[in-house]
Amino acid sequence: MSDNLATRIRANQQKLAAELKPQYDFIVCGSGSSGSVVARRLAENAAVRVLVLEAGGSDDVPSIIDASAWPVLRGSEQDWWFRAKANPRLNGRPIPMSMGKVLGGGSSINVMVWSRGHKNDWDHFAAAAGDNGWNYQSVQQIYRRIEDWHGVTDPARRGKGGLLFVQPAPDPHPLAAAMLEAFAAAGVPTFDDQNGVMMEGDGGGAISNVCVRDGQRQSIFRAYVYPYMDRPNLTVRTRALVTRLRFEGKEVTGVEFLREGKLHRIGATREVVLSLGAIHTPKLLMQSGIGDEAELKRVGIPVIEHLPGIGRNFQDHFMAPCVWEAREPIERRNNLAEATAMWKSDAALDTPDLQSFMVEAPYASPEAATVAPPPNSWSLTTAVLRTASRGRLRLTRSDPRDPIDIDANALDDPADLKALKICVWFCRAIGNSASLRAFAKREILPGPLRGAELEAFIRNATVSHSHQTCTAKMGRDAMSAADHRLRVYGIDRLRIADG
Ligand SMILES: Cc1cc2nc3c(=O)[nH]c(=O)nc-3n(C[C@H](O)[C@H](O)[C@H](O)COP(=O)(O)OP(=O)(O)OC[C@H]3O[C@@H](n4cnc5c(N)ncnc54)[C@H](O)[C@@H]3O)c2cc1C
């Protein structure tokens, strides 16, 4: 990015902020992975004025830019660092949950793996929404448009020349190849592209697709919004905490937000788009009177629309990582998560439900690793992708500044514990296999545990993968919040576009 553009952007945004308008055509709340795309696509039409409101600050931070530095962002100023409430199935642990609080949201603090949904997931969304525009075939065309892919040629599936630079992790650490070799020996075949044909079948392993270029993070904000911030029709306000929607009857007319302790009100003549992520989108909806009637009454919020599904159906990927000490110090390359594998806990399933990443760093909950693993450790993550447990988010009080109660409810359904045990057991076998022997001085976690001991380990070791979703879902049943065009049921001029 040229210095010229950076100077123009700074001057333009200062001017736009000084002349903040009483109303815009569109207000996009949240500048994360989703909000960034929505804001840019809207602003491509020079005739519409777009305002983006983001609670976090600048993403011009060395640990955001350096692709290998993401571990230090956990719990940082750029992380909401939510805490799910104490869970008896996790030995009473209140586990932390990372979500980006910064321009770019999750895309500025995440691990930068470009992971497409499986074919069956997209076809499921299309069926739930009643719209083939969400099926795999349709969405594949959208993926192709987004990507500037620098891996094996696959024109039917992969795009060239899009806004987002994606490549297979270049010159990965030898641990990555060793992991894939071990999975292949265990019957999980290796593919040359994580997001090609591999996402249409029974699973496989591949070098990770990463949004990393020359060692630097390529966030969705930087790809989509930043290059447009010298335009007169795109205003981006940071440190602006959206607190409420404003209405005339059931029509949204604008938003309220807090900035530097002051409450502001701004109108939207066309639409408000909520892209606050899976925890704060339902929170804002409920604060504004859209949610389960009984819940809203409990905290004294007048009901605008009774939508009982808002805040329910919370889903995440939970994992209990396995850790080994390496024989040598591990050189940091790319995003430290350079290989992945997906497979099935039960051959009868139609879609892979387990996933592991090679993480070239120690990754363990403090309760599982009572003695911190040495820095030259590597980990295999053990995620259950298709969880059966469902959590719930509830307001603690009516004041928007009050925290939200997060009942993540991990491992509530015994099927999830069963799948996680299978995943941990399989990853132990991978980590202790001949392919990885040259890199493994000793297994640190979990060791050869079985039965109740393995279960106790999992309850202490389970952490969030930071993939929170589904709390204001698209669909057609009574628990859905939005239709297939992401319009909130019963409310005019309001859409939800996020995870
Ligand atoms: C540590 C970590 C690692 C991850 N690794 C990967 C990975 O490697 N690959 C992958 O595909 N996914 C990964 N994810 C998940 C991925 O980043 C998220 O699924 C994705 O960013 C969600 O997008 P979103 O638009 O729903 O929300 P977000 O990207 O979270 O964006 C929401 C935005 O809204 C802002 N906001 C919230 N409340 C308010 C408010 N009241 N007012 C104003 N602004 C507000 C937030 O600050 C944030 O910027 C990871 C996530 C984390 C946190």
The ligand as a Gaussian input file, in Angstrom:
#p B3LYP/6-31G(d) Opt

LIG

0 1
 C       -8.352000     -16.170000      17.642000
 C       -9.200000     -16.538000      16.464000
 C       -8.724000     -17.430000      15.516000
 C       -9.508000     -17.774000      14.418000
 N       -8.953000     -18.479000      13.378000
 C       -9.641000     -18.619000      12.222000
 C       -9.027000     -19.135000      11.056000
 O       -7.836000     -19.386000      11.017000
 N       -9.807000     -19.307000       9.943000
 C      -11.140000     -18.959000       9.935000
 O      -11.810000     -19.126000       8.890000
 N      -11.727000     -18.436000      11.012000
 C      -11.007000     -18.224000      12.128000
 N      -11.582000     -17.606000      13.203000
 C      -13.003000     -17.261000      13.118000
 C      -13.295000     -16.053000      12.236000
 O      -12.336000     -15.045000      12.388000
 C      -14.686000     -15.558000      12.600000
 O      -15.591000     -16.621000      12.377000
 C      -15.127000     -14.367000      11.765000
 O      -14.245000     -13.284000      11.916000
 C      -16.529000     -13.966000      12.171000
 O      -16.927000     -12.905000      11.370000
 P      -18.112000     -11.948000      11.789000
 O      -18.225000     -10.937000      10.737000
 O      -19.273000     -12.783000      12.157000
 O      -17.637000     -11.265000      13.160000
 P      -16.294000     -10.532000      13.557000
 O      -15.233000     -10.743000      12.542000
 O      -16.010000     -10.932000      14.952000
 O      -16.696000      -8.994000      13.496000
 C      -17.546000      -8.359000      14.406000
 C      -17.088000      -6.906000      14.547000
 O      -18.094000      -6.163000      15.222000
 C      -17.472000      -5.345000      16.190000
 N      -18.452000      -5.067000      17.249000
 C      -18.976000      -5.941000      18.136000
 N      -19.880000      -5.338000      18.930000
 C      -19.933000      -4.050000      18.528000
 C      -20.744000      -2.949000      18.908000
 N      -21.682000      -3.032000      19.850000
 N      -20.570000      -1.774000      18.244000
 C      -19.663000      -1.667000      17.236000
 N      -18.893000      -2.691000      16.831000
 C      -19.024000      -3.874000      17.460000
 C      -16.292000      -6.153000      16.666000
 O      -15.362000      -5.351000      17.345000
 C      -15.809000      -6.767000      15.365000
 O      -14.906000      -5.933000      14.703000
 C      -10.828000     -17.258000      14.312000
 C      -11.307000     -16.366000      15.275000
 C      -10.500000     -15.979000      16.329000
 C      -11.036000     -14.973000      17.320000

